[in-house]
Amino acid sequence: MKQIFTIVFIFCAFSVSASYLVSKGDSAYVNDDYNNAIRYYNQAIETDGTSSELYYNLGIVYTRLNEFQ
């Protein structure tokens, strides 16, 4: 039982961490700090790369910087 609790706790910690990073990225974006927004969004993707909204936000930031591939 203790092992299951530990696994659930670790999973929740990663989720909170990803949301925190997304929030920081959103804040940076709103303040026109696009380089930090990219940094936070990329860190969130490393933590939890399953959010399509996160990739969308990252794309918007690159568009603001006129950086296309």
C-alpha positions in Angstrom: 0.0 0.0 0.0 2.8 2.4 0.8 4.4 1.8 -2.6 1.1 2.7 -4.3 0.8 5.9 -2.3 4.4 6.8 -3.2 3.7 6.3 -7.0 0.5 8.4 -6.8 2.3 11.1 -4.9 5.1 11.3 -7.5 2.6 11.4 -10.3 0.8 14.3 -8.7 4.0 16.1 -8.1 4.8 15.9 -11.8 1.4 17.2 -12.7 1.6 20.1 -10.4 5.0 20.9 -11.8 3.8 20.9 -15.4 0.9 23.2 -14.5 3.2 25.5 -12.6 5.5 25.7 -15.7 2.6 26.4 -18.0 1.4 29.1 -15.7 4.9 30.7 -15.7 5.0 30.4 -19.5 1.6 32.1 -19.8 2.7 34.9 -17.5 5.9 35.4 -19.5 3.9 35.5 -22.7 1.4 38.1 -21.4 4.4 40.2 -20.4 6.0 39.9 -23.9 8.9 37.9 -22.5 8.8 35.4 -25.3 12.2 33.8 -24.7 11.2 32.8 -21.1 7.8 31.7 -22.3 9.5 29.3 -24.7 11.8 28.1 -21.9 8.9 27.4 -19.5 6.7 25.7 -22.2 9.6 23.5 -23.2 10.2 22.5 -19.6 6.5 21.7 -19.2 6.7 19.6 -22.4 9.6 17.7 -20.9 7.6 17.1 -17.8 4.3 16.2 -19.5 4.4 16.4 -23.3 0.8 15.2 -23.8 -1.0 18.6 -23.9 -2.0 19.8 -27.3 -2.8 23.2 -25.8 0.8 23.4 -24.6 2.2 22.8 -28.1 -0.3 25.4 -29.4 0.9 28.0 -26.9 4.5 27.3 -27.9 3.7 27.7 -31.6 2.0 31.1 -30.9 5.2 32.3 -29.1 7.3 31.3 -32.0 4.9 33.1 -34.3 5.3 36.2 -32.3 9.0 36.0 -32.7 8.6 35.3 -36.4 10.5 32.1 -36.1 9.1 29.6 -38.5 10.5 26.2 -39.7 
